[in-house]
Amino acid sequence: MWNALKTNHKMASDRHITELFSDADRGAKYSVETDGLFFDFSKTNIDAQTRANLIALAQDAGVEARRTAMFAGEKINETEDRAVLHTALRNLDGPAIVVDGEDVMPGVKDGLAKMAAFCDAVRSGAFAGAGGKITDVVNIGIGGSDLGPAMVVPALAPFHDGPKCHFISNVDGADLADKLAPLNPKTTLVLVASKTFTTMETMMNAKSAFDWMAKEVAEPAAQFAAISTAMEETAQFGIPAERVFGFEDWVGGRYSMWGPIGLSIMLAVGPENFTDFLRGAQAMDRHFQDAPLNENMPALLALVGIWHHQICGYGTRAVLPYENRLLRLPAYLQQLEMESNGKSVSLDGKALDQTVGPIVWGEPGTNGQHAFYQLIHQGRQVVPCEFIVGAEGHEPELDHHHKALLSNCLAQSEALLLGRSYEVAHERMAAKGLTGDALQANAMQRVFAGNRPSTTLMYHKLTPFVLGQIVALYEHRVFVEGVVLGINSYDQWGVELGKELAQKLAPAMEDGADLGDLHVATAPLVKRAHALRGA
Ligand code: F6P
């Protein structure tokens, strides 16, 4: 099927996407809707044959069987011998899911109930700090123990009625210092979030936050909670079991905010809104499981991505939320997509013959328009754009802002599609009175190639339910891409080497350290750092 798709690409290369709109129904045919979430991929150079071949590619790769295996709790994370069951965390009224002979759902439900009880106590003031009701929550974690909640908490700002949440992730002391500075330790609750409870950044930040609190609070551990799969380590840290929120190793770090890692979200918006968030994800899970591939939103989003990256050779894709509260979505998706699918070896350990995960990047619109859209419109490389937009905002009194936002979003996808020809640019410049070489040069500067692909994801309003749908959509996209490409999307061996070397280098950072053993490529920089520090 790969070859057939390459042939499709050759044919598409001579075709402008606008030609496909000679079919007046293209907008309807190349879009899908589920539970109010609408995905339009009509502005891509995918025609009926290409779409059929992409679907066949997914079928040949065994996406459907693998999907069944994932939802059933089979150990599809083969390199780590684990099930991949983040979907169980939102399987609110779904069937039993058995792993190693045991139904995991009672444990999931108990975990959610424990989170809800704790959140109710914190939000009501029944659980208080040394200075009374908790006003601020600090989540200390990194990667999957940070990015999900750090993305969702601002996204759901209109639903906040709990303590303010802050996120510390970087080992750079600046992150800790700046976030803690305005807080009162006596009314602050610290959540130490780490699946392994060994991650260097998190452990160092947790220890420093503990010391910060100990300066003003007699029993700092009483204002700490832990979220982890590693019960021994949380006990060693001194956090009592009633404030340890455990989860199982079948929840991958970057897929984990649906359970205890989402505690900060639940504290901010309350258990009911958190449940709506889970319901949105569950609705997407059901759609993903039930809809035929040709009408299946995650499958189509994935296949559009494969078409653009593997077949057309576009190296990156931009995620462009016209939704300011989704400002951390690109960073979240960078981990979700690039840590999952940034691989070069197949499931059975063979080198792949093509690049796998595209580079994902982006910024909320309209800010991006005044920054990098120049390149998107006139740069030589093609960047497929994924627009995300709600029809309405949460500020009725500022509806005129929202209408401006919407028109900008839709205008950008139209501009990318249509472009502007030399003739039109020439006419415009001539109308301004330019002539001769100046007219030609100015007209050339104002040409837009157009024919640049984009997709649009649209919904009514950004609610917890909708956000749950969107995140689950992207999770399943990663899954489909991973299966089609024959890789394991659920391990991340590529993060290990740097961690090991940082550990090895740590002693050389000490003042007066012996630098004899350092690699020749690194030694000069270590020496310079020492000199600059005056050590
Ligand atoms: O280094 C990468 C990573 O392992 C991610 O996969 C993970 O989300 C992050 O570190 C944090 O890990 P932990 O939750 O165990 O602290």
Boltz pocket constraint, residues with backbone or C-beta under 6 A from the ligand:
constraints:
  - pocket:
      binder: B
      contacts: [[A, 142], [A, 143], [A, 144], [A, 145], [A, 193], [A, 194], [A, 195], [A, 196], [A, 197], [A, 198], [A, 199], [A, 202], [A, 253], [A, 254], [A, 339], [A, 492], [A, 495]]
      max_distance: 6.0
